[in-house]
């Protein structure tokens, strides 16, 4: 059984292309696009496999796009647990402007999952999570899935004896009150969660510790973009600064960071070294276009740098 099982309730067939310049009105002549299996938990599982961890991915899939996406995931050696649904899997599109280097991301809402389809996702997840050490729910929820669904996922993790890791947004993030081992909000999400601005590191640590003391999660990791990341527990707070790199694409960087964090904890690293691996994976993802998985050699290089900052 895999050490890490991920849940992606809103996977996507990710399409990425390059254009010489992205401007309105004119026809834009693009390069031949490339396709990847995408979505939060799927990206986490892909990067975990790059790091040598065993990983499985549970996700709903429907239509031609869904079948194409699942076929692409086979190439990443991820143990797929597919839940067939009636509606089509979504397609998300990224165009990269070669002249400016800017990235334009078009994200669609996804299929409307029925209650029966949601229950089948939980049933498949329950089986896939047996023996797993970590269950990671990552990415947005599609239409029809309420934020309260995350509590059901937490129950599956606890029944399996797995540590529950949550990286989501909106109602799913705001509704969680307990039962999470590690949660990874962005800084804007943390500010919204606690209801105030957090301009300083001390204030961010204090706000994160509030969530720990309320029993929301044992560990809070706040991604700070160009400032790096902080990891906060009841007794400790560690920080790893961002690494300078020429950004090719930011797609999947946050998911890659989660994969590094979880694998670092699996490896029984110190908190700071686990965070360093997370930052290294997120940085390595910036070098690859679209949701194409990051390279191990880049991760190792950035990991060494992050641990020594």
N, C-alpha and C positions, 0 to 999 in steps of 0.2 A: 504494500500500500504506500502511496506517496506521503512524504512528510508534510507537504503543503497542498491543500485543496482550496481552490478559489471559486468564487461565485460571481458571475457576470450576468446581471439581469437584463442588460441592454447592450449586447454585443453589436459589432458593426463590421461590415466589409469596408475597410478603409482604402480609399483611392487617392493616390498622390501623383501630381504632375508638376512640371516646371514650365514657366512661360518667360519669354524675354522681358516682358513688362506687363503688369496687371493694371489696366486702365478701364474706365467705364465706356459703354456703348460699342466700342470696336470689337470685331471678332478677334479672339486671342488664339494664336496658333501655339498649341501646347506640345510638349514631348509625349511620347507614348507613356501612358500612365502605368504605375505598378500598384499591385494590390497586396493587402495584408489583412490577416485576421486581427481585429482590434476590439477594444473595450477594456475597462479597468482590470478586472480579474484575469482576463486572457493575457493582457500585457504583463501582469505580475508573474503568471505562470511561465511565460516565455523567457523572461529574464532570469527567473529562478533556475530554469533548466540550463541557461548559459552558465550560471554559477555552479552547476553541478548538483543541485538539489533535485530530488524527485518531486514532481508537481503534477497535479491533475486539475482540470478546469470543468466546472459545471456551468452550462449556459443553455438558454432556449434558442431554437433555430427554426427558421421557416423559409420556404420558397427557394428560388434559384440562387439568390444572393447568399442565403444561409448555407446552402450546400457548397457553394464556392468558398465561403469563409472557412468552413470546417475542413475542406480539402487543403487549404493553405496552412491551417494549424497543424496538420499532420507533419508538415516539413519541420516544425519546431519541436517535435518529439514530446509533445504534451499529451498526457493521458486525458482524452476528451470524454466527457459524460454529457451527452446531448439530450435535450428535452424538446421533442418536436412540438411546434405550435402552428396555428392556422395562418396567421399573418406573416408577411415577409420580414426577414431580418433587415434592419436599416442599412443604408449606405451613407458614409460620410466622406466628404471631399476636401482635399487640401491642395491649394495652388501656391507655389513658391515663385516669387518674382526674382528672377536672376539679377536684374539691374540693381534692386535695392536690398535683396536678401530677405525682404519681408515675407511673412507666411500668412496666407488667408485660409481660414478653416471654416468650413460649412458643415454644421452638425445638425442632423435631422432628429426628430423626437423618438422614433422607434415605434414598434408595433404595440398595439393595445392588448396586453396579456389578460386573458380571462382568469377568473378565480380558480377554475380547474387547472389551468396551465401553471398558475402560481403554486398550487398545491403539489403538482407533479415536480416542479423545480425543487421544492423542499424534500420530497420523497427521494429524488435522485441524489440530492445533496446529502441526505442522511446516510445513504448507502456509501457514497463516495468518501465521506468523512471518517468512516470507521478506521481507526488506527492512525489517523493524521495527527500531527503535532500542532499544526496551525491551520485555521480556517480563515481565509481572507475574503471579505466582501468588498469589492472595489468597483467604482463607477456609478453612474447615475441610474435611477430607476425609470423604466419606461412608463408611458401612460397606462393607467389602470392599476398600478402598484403603489400603494400608499407608503408613506414613510414608516408606518408602524410595522411593516413587513420585516424590518431589520430586527425587531425583537424575536420574531420566529427563527430567523437565522442564528441569532445568539443562542437560542434554546437548542438548536441542532448542534452547535459547537460545544456547548456544555455537556450535552448528552454523550457526545463522542469523546469527551475528555480533551478537546483541542482548545488551544488559546485562540480567542476571537480577535481578529484585526479588522478594523473598519476604516475605509477611505472612501467617503461619499460626500454628498453635499445636500443642501436644501432641507426638505422635510425629513429625509432619512437621517441626516446628521443631527438635526435639531431635536428629533424625537427620542434619541437614545438617552436613557437615564442611568443605566447600570449594565453590567455584564460584559464589558469590553476589556480586553487585555491591553490593546494599543489602538489609539485613534490618531489619525493624521489630518488635522484641519490645516488649511492655508491660513495666513495671517488675517485676511479679510473675514474668513469663516470664523476664526477664533474671536475676532472683534464682535461680530454679529452674535455669536453664541453667548458672550458675557455681557453684551450690551454697552460697550464703551470702546473708545480708541485706545490703542496700546502702542504708543510711539517708542518706548524704550525696551531694552532687553529685560530689565528687572520687572517691568509691568507685564510683559509677555510671559515670563516665568511664573509670576504671581497668578495670572489668569489661568494658566495651564494647571497650576497646582490646585486652584479652586475646583477644577473638574475632577482631579484625582481625589481630593478630600470629600467631594460629593459622591464619590463612588462610581462615577461615570466610566472611568478607565484607570488601569494601573499605570499606564504610560501614555503621555501626550507628546506627540512629535508635531512641531509646527514648522511647515515649510515656508521659508522667507524669501524665496526667489533669489534675487541677486545678493541677498545677505546671508544665504546659507540655510541653516536649520538649527532648531533647539530640540532637545529631548528632556522631558521633565517627569520625575517620579515623586513619590511622597518625600523621599530623602535626598534626592540628587537632581542636578540640572547640568546638562552638558551642551556645548555649542560647537558646531563645525561651520566655518565660513564657506562661502561659495568658492568654487574654483574657476579661474578665468579660462574661457574657451570660446572659440568662434562658433556661434550657434547656427546650425543648419536647420533644425526643426525642433520645436518644443513638444511635439506630439508624443505622449507616452512617458514624458520625463518624470512626472509624479508617480505613475505606476511603477516605473523602474526603481524609483527611490524606495517604494514600499517593498519591492522584492528584495532589494539589498538589505533593508532593515530586518526583514524576517529571516533571511538566510544568515545574516550576522548574528542574530539571536539564536538560531539553530546551531551555529558554530560555537556558541557560548562565549562570544566576544564580550569585552567590557561594553558598557552602554555607549561610551564615546566611540569605540571602534566599530560598533554596530551602526551607529549614526554615520560614521565616516564611510562605511561601505554603502549605505543608502545614498549619501551625497555623491559618491563615486559613480554609482549606477545611474542616478539622475543626470549627472554631467555627461556620462558616456552616451546617454540617449540623445543628447543635444547634437551629437555629431552625425546621427543617422536621419535620413529624410523620412517623413511620415511616421508610421508606427512600426517601421522596420526595427527589429530587435538590435540592441546595442552589442558591441563586440567585447569578448572577454579580455583581449589585450588592452583595450581602452579602460575597462573597469579596473584591471590590476594596476595600471599606471596611475589612475586617479585615486585609487584606494591608498596607495603608498603616499601620495601627496596629501590626501585629506587626513590621514593619521598623524602626519608630521606638522600640520598647521597649528 
